[in-house]
Amino acid sequence: MSEERYIAIVTGGNRGIGYEICKELAHVGCHVVLTCRNEVEGRRALSKLDSGDKIVFHKLDVTDTKEIKLLCDWIVATYGRLDILINNAGVYLDEGVSVFDVEDKIM
């Protein structure tokens, strides 16, 4: 990096709130690592952002410890630090269970 900037990771950065967070962090001068599970979608989001060298893509499934370790190692090797973590990835682990099925009584 040619200038000192905050280093930020945004999980789930390929769409919605995560995408907008990536855009705004880059706008204020941060170097942003946009992450998502799907490499094609992540690279597509990156190309739409057109931020020069301010945003890069790195594949990350936040439920995969091997991918988390790879990202951590890459961050340390590339930047030497991390200043900001935006944990925006939505993970729904209870597939098949409705979020509307709740107990009527409070203990």
Buried (B, 14 or more C-beta within 10 A) or exposed (E): EEEEBBBBBBBBBBEEEBBEBBBEBBEEEBBBBBBBBEEEEBBBBBEEBEBEEBBBBBBBBBEEEEBBEBBEEBBEEEBEEBEBEBEBBEEEEEEEEEEEEEEEEEE
